[in-house]
């Protein structure tokens, strides 16, 4: 499990998310995380390559 800090799309507060990615997974993924401060949904788009997770986009999870 990997922990990353993201900034909420709605209230701009930072909070921690836990990303559980299989060791053999490479590619793109999207997940929804509710903000720990304002409870709004944040859509998190990220890519995994050789076990390294890079967050590409945090946006409106209501889409």
C-alpha positions as CSV (number, residue, x, y, z in Angstrom):
1,X,0.0,0.0,0.0
2,X,1.3,3.4,-0.9
3,X,0.2,6.7,0.7
4,X,0.0,9.9,-1.3
5,X,-1.0,13.5,-0.3
6,X,-3.5,15.1,-2.6
7,X,-5.2,18.5,-2.7
8,X,-9.0,18.5,-2.7
9,X,-10.5,19.8,-5.9
10,X,-13.3,21.6,-3.9
11,X,-11.8,23.0,-0.7
12,X,-8.1,22.9,-1.6
13,X,-7.2,21.2,1.7
14,X,-4.6,18.4,1.6
15,X,-5.3,14.9,2.8
16,X,-3.8,11.5,2.5
17,X,-5.1,8.7,0.3
18,X,-4.0,5.1,0.3
19,X,-3.4,3.4,-3.1
20,X,-3.2,-0.4,-3.2
21,X,-1.7,-1.5,-6.4
22,X,-0.6,-5.0,-7.4
23,X,3.2,-5.5,-7.8
24,X,2.8,-6.6,-11.4
25,X,0.4,-3.8,-12.4
26,X,1.5,-1.2,-15.0
27,X,-0.9,1.2,-16.5
28,X,-3.6,3.9,-15.7
29,X,-6.2,3.8,-13.0
30,X,-9.0,6.1,-11.6
31,X,-10.5,6.0,-8.2
32,X,-12.8,8.2,-6.2
33,X,-11.8,9.5,-2.7
34,X,-14.0,11.6,-0.4
35,X,-12.2,14.6,1.0
36,X,-11.5,14.2,4.7
37,X,-12.3,17.9,5.3
38,X,-15.3,18.7,3.1
39,X,-16.5,15.2,2.2
40,X,-16.8,16.0,-1.5
41,X,-15.7,13.3,-4.0
42,X,-12.4,13.7,-5.7
43,X,-11.6,11.7,-8.9
44,X,-7.9,10.7,-8.8
45,X,-6.3,9.6,-12.1
46,X,-2.9,8.0,-11.8
47,X,-0.4,5.9,-13.6
48,X,1.7,3.1,-12.4
49,X,5.0,2.1,-14.0
50,X,7.6,-0.2,-12.3
51,X,5.9,0.2,-9.0
52,X,6.1,4.0,-9.1
53,X,2.8,5.8,-8.8
54,X,2.4,9.2,-10.5
55,X,-0.8,11.2,-9.9
56,X,-1.9,12.9,-13.2
57,X,-5.1,14.6,-12.2
58,X,-7.4,15.3,-9.2
59,X,-10.8,16.5,-10.3
60,X,-14.5,16.6,-9.7
61,X,-15.7,13.1,-8.7
62,X,-19.3,14.0,-9.5
63,X,-18.7,13.7,-13.2
